[in-house]
Amino acid sequence: MANPIQTKHTANLHHRQNILMIVYHYVHNIHSFTIPSYKVAVSYLNKKELKTVRGNDWTTQRLFRFLQNAGVSGLWGIKNLKAKPKLLKGIK
């Protein structure tokens, strides 16, 4: 039987990875020539009804900290990534 804490932790990691990929695609595909502001990116996430891991709406501060914790230097860092980002090697 799976440990419920590990299962929740894994679910949170997958959620974070999905959000990171959505932001990556948003910056690379929708704003292909410019880098969007945090307000525009947050508006996009909230319009898609995407929530943080804790179930809250996105704010500019939350998005900034999320990217910082993921090891990316903000939206500029997402724009300059050559490959799709990954939080952990074990996540596919």
C-alpha positions in Angstrom: 0.0 0.0 0.0 1.4 3.4 -1.0 2.3 5.9 1.7 -0.4 8.7 1.6 2.3 11.4 2.3 4.4 10.2 -0.6 1.4 10.0 -2.9 0.4 13.6 -2.0 4.0 14.7 -2.4 4.2 13.1 -5.9 0.8 14.7 -6.9 2.1 18.1 -5.8 5.3 17.6 -7.8 3.3 16.6 -10.9 1.0 19.7 -10.4 4.1 22.0 -10.1 5.6 20.4 -13.2 2.4 20.9 -15.2 2.2 24.6 -14.1 5.8 25.1 -15.1 5.2 23.6 -18.5 2.1 25.7 -19.0 4.1 28.9 -18.2 6.9 27.7 -20.5 4.5 27.2 -23.4 2.8 30.5 -22.7 6.0 32.4 -22.8 7.4 30.6 -25.8 4.3 30.2 -28.0 1.9 33.0 -27.1 4.5 35.6 -26.4 7.1 34.4 -28.9 8.8 37.8 -29.4 8.4 39.5 -26.1 8.4 38.5 -22.5 5.0 39.0 -20.8 4.6 40.9 -17.6 3.9 38.9 -14.4 0.4 40.5 -14.3 -0.3 39.2 -17.8 1.0 35.7 -17.0 -1.0 35.6 -13.8 -4.1 36.7 -15.6 -3.6 33.9 -18.1 -3.2 31.3 -15.3 -6.2 32.5 -13.4 -8.3 32.7 -16.6 -7.5 29.1 -17.2 -8.7 28.4 -13.6 -5.3 27.0 -12.7 -4.6 27.0 -9.0 -1.5 26.8 -6.9 -0.7 23.6 -5.1 -2.5 24.9 -2.1 -5.6 25.7 -4.1 -5.2 29.5 -4.2 -5.4 31.9 -7.2 -2.1 33.0 -8.7 -0.7 36.4 -7.8 2.5 38.0 -9.2 4.3 37.3 -6.0 3.3 33.6 -6.0 4.3 33.2 -9.6 7.7 34.9 -9.0 8.4 32.7 -6.0 7.2 29.5 -7.8 9.6 30.1 -10.6 12.4 31.0 -8.2 11.8 27.8 -6.2 11.8 25.8 -9.5 15.3 27.2 -10.2 14.3 29.5 -13.0 15.2 33.2 -12.9 11.7 34.5 -13.6 9.8 34.8 -16.9 13.1 36.0 -18.5 14.7 32.7 -17.4 11.8 30.7 -18.9 12.2 32.6 -22.2 15.9 31.8 -22.3 15.6 28.1 -21.6 16.6 26.0 -24.6 14.9 22.8 -23.4 11.6 22.2 -21.6 12.1 22.7 -17.8 11.9 19.8 -15.3 11.6 20.1 -11.6 13.0 16.7 -10.8 14.6 14.1 -12.9 12.1 11.4 -11.8 9.1 13.3 -13.3 8.1 12.5 -16.9 
